[in-house]
Amino acid sequence: MFPESYRIALIVMAIIAVIVYIALQYFKAGYGYLRTANWGPSIPNRPAWVLMECPVFIVMVVLMVKYQANANIVTIAMATLFLIHYFQRSFIFPLLIKGKSKMPIAIILMGATFNVINGILIGLWLFKYSNYTTDWLKSPQFIIGTLIFIFGMAVNLQSDYIIRHLRKPGDTKHYIPKGGMFKYVSSANYFGEITEWLGFAILTWSLPGALFCIWTFANLAPRAGSLYKKYEEEFGEEFTKLKRKRVIPFIY
């Protein structure tokens, strides 16, 4: 069982997730295809992604070491899935980025702050407050959640690959992504990430895991909606005739 301060932190983060979801209905997250100068100074995408994503990787490793006496094969397996995602996002994904796009410093700071808090909440749950036994590895939650997590990661990686290869060297035009889960949604990469953390919430069967999934949806679903509108404006019928949903196949 966790202390009252930890419970309060979860509640506060849940409330902020709702506020963020509502706010992003009116304000576009200004990076990538939606980047505008309104967000202030920016830096190149490669260092931006490293600075935004690597803090959570470091936090999780630090908590694993600090509370290693409480660790077991179950919590290490869960943390390993978490770390695989963030290792790829922090140190591999940035190296694969093409083009000269930039990310606002304000967004980097907000993203890094959330990542650190989220890493602390999940790390404390795994290595201080949880009481998993080795039998959990055979539970339906762990097996199903892990399969969903792996599927989501595969979708995410494939979608990123498709987006990276939309342009040839020197090309600056915009294109409609096609293939993979882009057949069903316009933001397949976001669908993959939401699915990953849905799987993580299931395999941990925990409040912090569920909160992370809610936060991921609150952050990415409105952005997927903004991207959908951007595609409609730029490509018109060429895009709308594809009859894709925004981020959840057949639903939204």
C-alpha positions as CSV (number, residue, x, y, z in Angstrom):
1,M,0.0,0.0,0.0
2,F,1.3,3.5,-0.8
3,P,1.2,6.6,1.5
4,E,-1.3,9.4,1.4
5,S,1.2,11.8,-0.3
6,Y,1.6,9.3,-3.2
7,R,-2.2,9.0,-3.5
8,I,-2.6,12.8,-3.6
9,A,0.1,13.0,-6.3
10,L,-1.8,10.5,-8.5
11,I,-5.1,12.5,-8.0
12,V,-3.4,15.8,-8.9
13,M,-1.9,14.3,-12.0
14,A,-5.3,12.9,-13.0
15,I,-6.9,16.3,-12.7
16,I,-4.1,17.9,-14.7
17,A,-4.6,15.3,-17.4
18,V,-8.2,16.4,-17.8
19,I,-7.1,20.0,-17.9
20,V,-4.5,19.3,-20.6
21,Y,-7.0,17.3,-22.7
22,I,-9.5,20.3,-22.6
23,A,-6.8,22.9,-23.2
24,L,-5.4,21.0,-26.3
25,Q,-8.9,21.2,-27.9
26,Y,-8.1,24.9,-28.3
27,F,-4.3,25.1,-28.4
28,K,-2.3,23.1,-30.9
29,A,0.9,21.5,-29.5
30,G,3.3,23.4,-31.7
31,Y,5.9,20.8,-32.9
32,G,6.3,18.6,-36.0
33,Y,3.6,19.2,-38.7
34,L,1.8,21.6,-36.3
35,R,4.8,23.7,-35.4
36,T,4.3,27.5,-35.2
37,A,6.4,30.4,-34.1
38,N,3.9,31.2,-31.3
39,W,5.6,28.8,-28.9
40,G,8.8,30.9,-28.8
41,P,12.4,29.9,-29.3
42,S,13.1,26.4,-30.7
43,I,16.0,24.1,-31.1
44,P,16.7,21.3,-33.7
45,N,14.6,18.2,-33.3
46,R,17.4,15.7,-32.5
47,P,18.7,17.3,-29.3
48,A,15.2,18.4,-28.4
49,W,13.9,14.8,-28.3
50,V,16.9,13.6,-26.3
51,L,16.5,16.4,-23.7
52,M,12.7,15.7,-23.5
53,E,12.8,11.9,-23.2
54,C,16.1,10.9,-21.6
55,P,15.2,12.3,-18.1
56,V,12.6,9.6,-17.5
57,F,15.0,6.9,-18.6
58,I,17.6,8.2,-16.1
59,V,14.9,8.5,-13.3
60,M,13.8,4.9,-13.7
61,V,17.4,3.6,-13.7
62,V,18.1,5.6,-10.5
63,L,15.0,4.3,-8.7
64,M,15.9,0.7,-9.8
65,V,19.3,1.1,-8.2
66,K,18.1,2.9,-5.1
67,Y,15.4,0.3,-4.3
68,Q,17.2,-2.7,-5.7
69,A,16.6,-4.6,-2.5
70,N,12.9,-4.5,-3.2
71,A,13.2,-5.6,-6.8
72,N,12.2,-9.0,-8.1
73,I,11.9,-10.6,-11.5
74,V,8.4,-9.2,-12.0
75,T,9.2,-5.5,-11.3
76,I,12.4,-5.8,-13.3
77,A,10.5,-7.2,-16.3
78,M,8.0,-4.3,-16.1
79,A,10.7,-1.7,-15.8
80,T,12.6,-3.3,-18.7
81,L,9.6,-2.8,-21.0
82,F,9.3,0.8,-19.8
83,L,13.1,1.4,-20.4
84,I,13.1,-0.3,-23.8
85,H,10.5,2.2,-25.0
86,Y,12.4,5.2,-23.6
87,F,15.8,4.0,-24.7
88,Q,14.4,3.9,-28.2
89,R,12.7,7.3,-27.9
90,S,15.7,9.0,-26.2
91,F,18.7,7.6,-28.0
92,I,17.6,5.9,-31.2
93,F,14.6,7.8,-32.5
94,P,16.5,11.2,-32.5
95,L,19.3,9.7,-34.6
96,L,16.8,8.6,-37.2
97,I,15.1,12.0,-37.6
98,K,15.4,13.5,-41.0
99,G,15.0,17.1,-42.1
100,K,15.7,20.3,-40.2
101,S,12.5,20.7,-38.1
102,K,12.7,22.3,-34.7
103,M,10.9,21.9,-31.4
104,P,10.0,24.8,-29.1
105,I,12.0,24.9,-25.8
106,A,8.7,25.4,-23.9
107,I,7.4,22.1,-25.1
108,I,10.7,20.4,-24.3
109,L,10.5,21.7,-20.7
110,M,6.9,20.7,-20.3
111,G,7.5,17.2,-21.8
112,A,10.6,16.6,-19.7
113,T,8.8,17.8,-16.5
114,F,5.9,15.4,-17.1
115,N,8.3,12.6,-18.0
116,V,10.2,13.0,-14.7
117,I,7.1,13.0,-12.6
118,N,5.7,10.1,-14.4
119,G,8.9,8.1,-14.1
120,I,9.0,8.8,-10.3
121,L,5.4,7.7,-9.8
122,I,5.8,4.5,-11.8
123,G,9.3,3.8,-10.4
124,L,8.1,4.2,-6.8
125,W,5.2,1.9,-7.5
126,L,7.3,-0.8,-9.0
127,F,10.2,-0.8,-6.6
128,K,8.8,0.6,-3.3
129,Y,5.0,0.1,-3.0
130,S,4.0,-2.9,-5.1
131,N,4.0,-6.5,-3.9
132,Y,4.0,-8.6,-7.0
133,T,5.0,-12.2,-6.7
134,T,6.6,-14.4,-9.4
135,D,3.1,-15.9,-10.1
136,W,2.2,-12.5,-11.6
137,L,4.2,-13.5,-14.7
138,K,1.6,-16.2,-15.4
139,S,-1.4,-14.0,-14.8
140,P,-3.8,-13.0,-17.6
141,Q,-3.1,-9.4,-16.9
142,F,0.6,-9.7,-17.4
143,I,0.4,-11.9,-20.5
144,I,-2.3,-9.9,-22.3
145,G,-0.9,-6.6,-21.2
146,T,2.6,-7.5,-22.5
147,L,1.2,-8.7,-25.8
148,I,-0.7,-5.4,-26.2
149,F,2.4,-3.4,-25.2
150,I,4.5,-5.2,-27.8
151,F,1.9,-4.7,-30.5
152,G,1.6,-1.0,-29.7
153,M,5.4,-0.6,-29.9
154,A,5.5,-2.4,-33.2
155,V,2.8,-0.1,-34.6
156,N,4.6,2.9,-33.2
157,L,8.0,1.9,-34.8
158,Q,6.4,1.0,-38.1
159,S,4.5,4.3,-38.2
160,D,7.6,6.3,-37.4
161,Y,9.4,4.5,-40.2
162,I,6.6,5.3,-42.7
163,I,6.6,9.0,-41.7
164,R,10.4,9.3,-42.0
165,H,10.4,7.9,-45.5
166,L,7.6,10.1,-46.9
167,R,10.2,12.5,-48.4
168,K,13.2,12.0,-50.6
169,P,16.4,13.9,-49.7
170,G,15.9,17.6,-50.3
171,D,12.1,17.3,-50.6
172,T,10.1,19.7,-48.4
173,K,6.6,18.8,-49.5
174,H,4.0,17.3,-47.2
175,Y,2.5,13.9,-47.9
176,I,-0.3,11.7,-46.6
177,P,1.2,8.7,-44.7
178,K,0.1,5.4,-46.1
179,G,0.5,1.7,-45.1
180,G,0.4,-0.1,-41.8
181,M,-2.2,1.3,-39.4
182,F,-2.3,4.5,-41.4
183,K,-4.9,2.5,-43.4
184,Y,-7.3,3.1,-40.5
185,V,-6.2,6.2,-38.7
186,S,-4.4,9.4,-39.7
187,S,-2.1,9.3,-36.6
188,A,-1.0,5.7,-36.5
189,N,2.1,6.5,-34.5
190,Y,-0.1,8.0,-31.7
191,F,-2.4,5.0,-31.8
192,G,0.7,2.8,-31.3
193,E,1.9,4.8,-28.3
194,I,-1.6,4.9,-26.7
195,T,-1.8,1.1,-27.2
196,E,1.6,0.6,-25.6
197,W,0.7,2.3,-22.4
198,L,-2.7,0.6,-22.4
199,G,-0.8,-2.6,-22.4
200,F,1.5,-1.3,-19.6
201,A,-1.5,-0.3,-17.5
202,I,-2.9,-3.8,-17.9
203,L,0.3,-5.7,-17.3
204,T,1.0,-3.7,-14.1
205,W,-2.7,-3.6,-13.1
206,S,-1.9,-0.4,-11.2
207,L,-3.1,3.1,-10.7
208,P,0.1,4.8,-11.9
209,G,0.0,2.6,-15.0
210,A,-3.6,3.5,-15.7
211,L,-2.8,7.2,-15.1
212,F,0.0,7.1,-17.6
213,C,-2.3,5.6,-20.2
214,I,-4.9,8.3,-19.5
215,W,-2.2,11.0,-19.8
216,T,-1.0,9.6,-23.1
217,F,-4.5,9.7,-24.5
218,A,-5.1,13.2,-23.1
219,N,-2.0,14.5,-24.7
220,L,-2.1,12.6,-28.1
221,A,-5.8,12.4,-28.9
222,P,-6.3,16.2,-29.2
223,R,-3.1,16.4,-31.3
224,A,-4.4,13.7,-33.5
225,G,-7.6,15.7,-34.0
226,S,-5.5,18.8,-34.9
227,L,-3.5,16.8,-37.4
228,Y,-6.6,15.4,-38.9
229,K,-7.9,19.0,-39.5
230,K,-4.5,20.0,-40.9
231,Y,-4.6,17.1,-43.4
232,E,-8.2,18.1,-44.4
233,E,-7.1,21.7,-45.0
234,E,-4.0,20.8,-47.0
235,F,-5.1,17.8,-49.0
236,G,-8.9,18.1,-49.1
237,E,-10.7,15.2,-50.9
238,E,-7.5,13.4,-51.5
239,F,-7.4,12.9,-47.7
240,T,-11.1,12.7,-46.8
241,K,-11.9,10.0,-49.3
242,L,-9.6,7.7,-47.4
243,K,-12.2,7.7,-44.6
244,R,-9.7,7.3,-41.8
245,K,-10.4,7.9,-38.2
246,R,-8.2,10.2,-36.2
247,V,-6.4,7.9,-33.7
248,I,-8.6,4.9,-32.6
249,P,-9.5,2.6,-35.6
250,F,-13.3,2.5,-36.4
251,I,-14.1,4.7,-33.3
252,Y,-12.4,8.1,-33.2
